Amino acid sequence: MTSLDFIFEKVGLLHPGPGGAIAIVKDGVPLAQRAWGYADLNQRIPMTRETMFPLCSITKQMVCAVLQTLRDNPPQNMPLQECVHDQLEANLQTLLTRRFCEENKLSIQLLCDNRSGIRDYWATNTLLGARPDDRFSLGDDARAMIYRARSLQFRPGTEFSYSNTNFHILARVVEMTSFESLSKLLRERVFVPAGMTTAVLCPSTEHQPGPCVGYEGGLKEGYFPARNRIEWSGDAGVVASLKDMVAYEVHLQRIMQDPKSWYHKNSKQGTFSDRNKSFYSNGLFFDELDGAALIGHGGALRGYRISRNHMPSQNLSVVVMLNYEADADSISKLVLREVLAILKVPTPLPATISPWYVEVADEWTGNFLDLDTLLSIRTKITGDKTVSILYSGETEVIKLYESRKGFSQDMRAEIDGDVLRIHRLKDNRTLEGIRLHPSQTSRQDRTIPGNYDCAELQSRFTCFGQGEVLYGAFDGPLGRGPASPMTYLGSNVWILACPRGQDADPPGDWTLVFDRADDQMGISGVTIGCWLSRKFGYIKWGFA
């Protein structure tokens, strides 16, 4: 068994599942490829290097590639070829309205960099009454989404927030400007130049090219086919095989050195309006592994996880494609480390924690409210001088270097009594959370149940139950959503469980901050939000 074979065996042992495929590309040459397991467990169809996978959000960088090539090489049939940039911006204004774009100084580049402040539509769909297994169409549902939410989460350019809506809009702008379909543009400007012979744009997740099946579940409860019924195009939609992705990585490594190529241009990190470095630009995440820069992106759909990472300093790429819900990015980085070890590339020694630290401040455990976004923050001491922080939908862990100060690669945090201060580096966001203190009056407020309306979304939130046993549900243009239990955090703040989303992982629990008119009138409204879709105001019936 070769060293590379051992890497593949290690992945299979550490992350067992239905099937997958991995490729390693070095210096523009495929170093190793492996497919294992089954594309379809029930039919016992083996996974191969030709098996087609949905690339999901890896599509975003390909849309940005089309945008850049349109600027550099507009189609011959396109009028005013010398003004492509202006036409793209004008069509963005046509789609979102000129007044909205000018008032907020929105631009094509801000959408490419996820710095527009536009909310994510897969998260917002929950507020519109969508059920996780409902169909979602490009023709009707997606078009209506663009016009429905007319406010932003933050001032464009100042922060980062992942938003699939940005790339859905970009795809439509590209089609409007070029007078060509996104499918044709991707084929001519990305797939053919890269030698991706079977890659296609397939917006329907319900009708993917066979035979691959995506699976939910795990070893304990068993694997079962995931049901996907949405359409997406721009934020996702490309379907490709491992052979296609090997050709893609070979192509990118080759054109990386060409200053005129789209990948060379798009792989330069941008900056926020305050000139702090951005960790996301042009559909690409900028990360690092043991001190070495990485450029890449992941992708997720219910039942599938995909990742590609490119380490320019070593001209090394790893692609991971899974038809089950393991952490493909972590697997990709595991493989990168193993390959670097085989190549004997030195890596920095792990940082050590100074020995003077002894105690952990008790204040770290609690529930807090970010007064700007009105999102909840839940923290707890997890042992070994670490604290877990749940804020953006995912639990992040910081290592304490003082009793009240800690850090991770992406975060700095400090606790000061009832005040929690966090600097989220990748989001370019500094926040202050105020501790939530439990109140028996708020916990058992009998004026909370009722109907609440959001005019902006044409959405209705219904809360029912009594005492502390409350449930919430959303109704709107996309239907009647499922009821979910609510949990009290403190003060006037609750969370509403959101265990599943329409596309992949759910947006995280929704924070509900109830407003009180006065002691006699009771609750007058509620502000609802999650990390990807924040701060929607709902008015309770009787207070309009």
N, C-alpha and C positions, 0 to 999 in steps of 0.2 A: 504494500500500500504506500503510495507517495504521500508527501506532506500535504499536498492539496486535497487528496482523497480523504485524509484524516480530518481536515477542516470540514468537509461536507458531512462526514460521519458525525462529527461533534455537533453540528447544527441539528441534525436529525435526532440525536439523543437528547439534547437540551430543550428542543422545541418540537416535540412530536405533534403530528397533525395529519390530515388527509393527504396533502401533497404540496409540492412546491418546486421552484427552480431558482438556481443561483448561477451567476456568471461573474468572472473576474477578468478585467481587461487591463493590460499593462503596456504602456508605450505604444498604444494604437494596435495592439495585437491581443486576440483572445487568449488568456492564460489558462483558463479552465472553465468548464460549464458542466452543470449537473441538474438533472430533473429527477425527482423521486416521488414515490407514493402514487396516489390516484387522482386523476382529474374528476372522476365520478366514482364514488364508493359503491353505489348501488349497482351500477353497470360494470364495475371493475375495469374501468378504462384507465390505463396507466397515464401518468403525467409524462409529457415529452417536452423537448426544447421547442417544438412547433405548436404546443398548446397555447391557445389565445387567452389572454387575461385582460380585464379592464384595467387600464393604467390610472384611472381616476384622476387625482389632482396633478399627476405628472403632466397631464394635458396642458396645464397652465403655462409652463415654460415653452411649450410648442406654439401656443397662441401668441406669446410674446415674440417668438421667432418669426412667425408670420408678420406680425406688426413691423418688426425691424426690417425684414426683407421687402415689405411694401414701401417703406420709406426709401430704402436703398435702390430698389429695382421695381418700380411700379409696373403693373400690367400695361401692355401696349394699347389695349382698348380703353384704358382709363383716361378720362379727360383731365386736363390740367395736371399732368404728371409732376410738374415741378412744385406743386403745392399740396403734396400728399399729407404732410403734417397738419396743415390748416384744414384740409378736408376731414381728417380724422377728428380733430377737435370740434369742427362744426357739426359733424354727425353725432358726436357725444352730446352736444347741446340740443340737437334735434330730439334725441332719445330721452334725455332727462329734463328738457326745457332749458332754454338759454338763460332765463332768469335764475333758475336754481343753480346752474353751473357758475354763472358770473358772481352771484352773491356769495357762494362758498369757495370760489376760486378752484373749482374742480378741473382736473386735466387728465388726459390719457395716462400720463406717467404715474400719477397718484393712484390710479386704479391698478396699474401693473405692479405697483409696489405695496398694495394693500394698506395704503395710507390715506384713503379717501374719507374714512369715517362712515361709509355706507354699511349698513347692517347686513349680516349674512342671511340669505333668504331661506336656507334649510332650517336654521334655528327659528326664524320668524314664522315659518309655516305652522309651527306648533300653536302659536297664538291665533292663527287663522283657522283653527279647527282641524288641521290635517292629522290623520292617524298614521302611525308608522308604516302600515302596509298599503296605504292609499296610493292610487295612481297620481302622478303629477306630470302634466303635459307641457311641452315647450310652447305649443301654439296658443293655449289659453291661460294656463295657470302662471307660467313664468312671465309672460308678457304683462299680465295684470300686476305681478309683484313689483315690477319696475316702477309703476306709477303709484303704488299704494303708500309706501312709507316716504314721507316728504321731509324728514328731519334726519340729522346726522348724529353719530355717537360722540364725535369730537371734531375740533377744527382741523380740516384737511391739512396734511403735511406734518402735524405735530406728533402723532402717535402711529403705532402699528396695531391693526386688528385684522385677523384673518377673515376674509369675506369672499365666499364663492360668488356672490352677486357681482362683484367687480369684474370677474372674468366672464360671466355670462353676458354682461353689458359689453365688454371689449369685443367678444365674438360677434355680437350683433353690429357693432360699429365697423368692424373689419368687413363684414359682408356688405353693409351699406356703402362703404367707401370704394370697395373693389368691384362691386357688381358681380361677385363670385360667391359660391357657397364656401363655408368654412371647410367642408369635407374636401373640396377640390383644392383649396389653398394649402391645406395641410399636406395633401398628397404631393402636390407639385413643389412645395417650398421646404418641406421637412422630410417626408417619407422617402421620396425618390432620391434626393441628394444624399441621404444617409444610407440608402440601400435597404430600407425596411420594406421588404417585398410583400408582406401580408398585413401590415398595419392599416387600420381603417378607422374612420370616425363612426361610432355606433352610438347615437344618443340614447337609445332605448336600453335600459338595464334589464328589461323583461325579455328582450330578444337578442341576447348576446350570441356571437358565433360559438358553436359548441366545440368540444364536448364538456368544457370545464364547468363545474358546479362550485359555487362558493358555500362554505359551511359555517354555521354558528355552532355554539356548544363547546364541549371539551372532552377530555378523557373520562372525567368523572360522570358526566351526564350523557355522554355520547354526542356524536356530530349529526346535525340535521341540516338539510338544504335551506339556505337563506332565501327569503322571498323579496325580490326587488321589483318595484313597479314604477320607477321614476324615469323621466327623461332629463338629460342634461347635455349641454353643448357649449364648450368654452371653458367652464370651470372644470369639466371632466368630459369623458366621452370617447377618448381614443382607446382602441383595443389592439393589443400587439402580443407577439410571442417572445420568448426569451431570445430566440435567434434575431428577431427584430431589434430587441434592446441591446444585444451585443453589437449589432451593426451601428446602432445609434451612438453607443459609447465610443466605438472606434472612430466614428465620424467626428464626434465632439472633441476627442483628444487630438485629432488631426487639425481641425480648424481653430482650436483654441489659440494657436500661435499667430493666426492671421488677423491683423488689426481691423480688417475690413469685414470679417465674418460676424454673423449675428451673435454667436456664442461668446466671442471675445468681447463684444460690446455689452452684451446683456449680463456677463458675469462680473461686472465691476460693481462693487457695493455702492449704494446711494447713501444719502444723508437725509435726516429730518430737517425741518425748517430751522431748528436751532443748531444745525450742523453736526449733531451727534450722529455717529455711524449707524446706518440701518442694517439689520440682519436679514432683510428680505427685499429683493428687487427683481423685477421682470420674471416673476413666477419661480424664483430660485431662493432657497434658504441658504444663508451663509453661516456655517457652523465650524467647529473645530474638533479634532480628535487628538488628544495628547499633544496639544500645541500646534498641530498641523491644520491648515485651513481646509475646509470641506465645502463643496458646492453641490447642492442636491435638492431633493424633494421626496416626500412620501405620497402615498395615495391610499384611500380607504373607501370601501363600499361594504355594505353588510355582507359578510362572508369572504371578503378579500382584503389583503394587506400587501402593499407594494412599496419598495424603496429603491432609490438610486442615489449613490454618493460618489463624488469625484474628488480625489485629492490631487490638485494640480501640481504640487511640489514633487510628487512621486509619479505623476502621470498614470495614476492608478484609479480604477473605477470598480465598484461592486454593485450588482443589481440583484435584488431579492424579490421574488414573486410567490405569494402564498395564497392558497384557496381556503384559508382559515384565519382566525382573528388573533394571530400572535403579533408581537412587536417587530415588524420588519426592519425598522430603522436600527433597533438594538442589534438584530442579527447581522445587518449590514456592517455595523461598526465592529462587531465581534470578528467577522471575516476579515475586515481591513486590518485589525490588530494582528490576527494570525498570519496574514500574508506579509505584513511588515516585519514580523519576527522571523519568518522564513528568509526574507530578503536581507535580514540583519540591519534594518534601518533603526538607528538609535532613537529611543523615545525618552522624554524627560522623566525623572524620578517622580513618583507621586508626592504631592504636597503633604507635609506633616503638620499636625495641630500642635501649637505651642503647649508645653506641659503645665503652664501656670493655671490653666482653666480648671476649675473644680466644680462649682455649683451651677445649677440651672435655675433661673428665676421661675417661680411658680406662675407668674403672670402670663406666661406663654400659652397656657391652655385656656381657650375661651372662644366666644363668638363675637365678631366685630362687624361693623357696617361702614363701607366706604361712602362717605357723605357726598362725593361727587357723582359716582356712577350709581349709587344706591344698590350696590351688590354686596352680598354677605361674604365674610371671610371667616373660615373655621380653622382654628389652629389647635395643635396638641403636641405635647412632648412625646417623642417616640422612642426614647432611649438612645444610648451611645452618643449623648450630646447633640441630638438632632431634634428638629421640630418640623412637623408636616404642616403645610399651609394649603388649604383648598380655597381657591378664589376664581380661577379662570376655567373651571370645569375639570381640571386635572390636579391631582395632589402633587405638590412640589415640596421637596425636602431641603432644608437648610442645615448647615453644620454650624454650631455655635463656637465662636472663638472668644466670646465673653459671655457672662451670664445673661445679658440682655441684647446681644448682637450676634447675628449669624449671616451666612452667605451661601450661595450656590453659584454655579456657572452663570445663571441668568437672573439672579435676584440678590438684593441686599435687604435685610430686615432688622428692625430694632423695636423692642417693646419698652414702653415707659408707662407703667401702671395701666391705665385704661386706654392708652393710645398706642396703636400699632402703626409704625411707619414702614413702608415698603417701596423700594425702587426696583421696578421691573425693567431690566436693561433692554431686552429685545423689543419691548413694547414702547420704550422711551417714556415710561409713565412713572411718576412718583405719587403715591397716595397715602392718605392718613385714615386709618380705621378707628372708629370709636367703639369701645366694648359695649355689648348688649347685655343689659341686666334683666334677668327674668322678673316678670311682674304678674302676679296672680290675676290682677284686673285685666291686663291685656291678654293673658293666656286664655281666659275664659270669657272674653268679650262676646256677648250674645248678639251684638250688632254687626259682627263681621259677615255672617252668612247673608247672601243676597246676590243680585245681578249687578255687574259693573260693565260699562261700555267704554271702548276706546274709539273715538271718532276717526283718528288717523288711519287705523287699520281696519275699521269696520268690524271690530272683533268684540266678542262678549266673553267675560269671565264670570263663571257661576261658582259661587262658594256655598257649600251646604254642609250640614252636620250641626253639632252643638258641643259646647265646652271646648276641650282640646282635641276632640275627634272631628277633624274637618277634612273635606275633600274639595278639589278644584277641577274645573274643566273649561275648555275653550270652544266657542262656536264662532264660525266666521265664513268667509267666502269659500274656504276649502272643505267645509263640512262640520261635523260634530265630533270633537276630539274625545279621547277617553278620559275618564275621571282618574285622578291620582291623589294619593294621600298628602296632606300637608303636615309639616313639622314645625313646632314653635322653637325659635332661636333665642328670643329675648326682646325686651322693649315692645315695639309694635311690628316686629319683623318675623316672618315665617318663610319657609321654603316649600316649594311644590316639586315633588319628584318627577323627573323626566327620564325614565329608564331607557327609552329607545327613540331614535330619530328616523327621518325618512331616508337619509342617505347612508350614514354609517354610525359613528359614535353619537350619542345624544349631546345636546349643547350643554349639559350639566343641569343641576337643579335650578329652577327659577326662584329668584328672590322676590318676595312680596313684602312691600313696605306700606302698611296701612296708614291712612290719614284720618285723624279724628277732628270732626267739626267742633264739638264740645261735649261735655258729659251728658247733656240731655239728648242731643241729636245722634251721638255715636259716630260710627265710621262713615266718612264721606267719599272716600276713594282709595285707590291703591296704585302704587307704581310697581310695574313688573319688568324684570329683565334678567338676562343671563349674559355671560361674557361676550358672546357673539352677537347679541341683539339686546341692547340695554335701554332702560329708562322709558318705557311706554306708560303713559298715564291713563288710568281708567276711572271713570266717575260712577259712583253708585247710584242706582235708580233712586229718584226722589231728591237728588242733589244737583241735577243738571241745571 
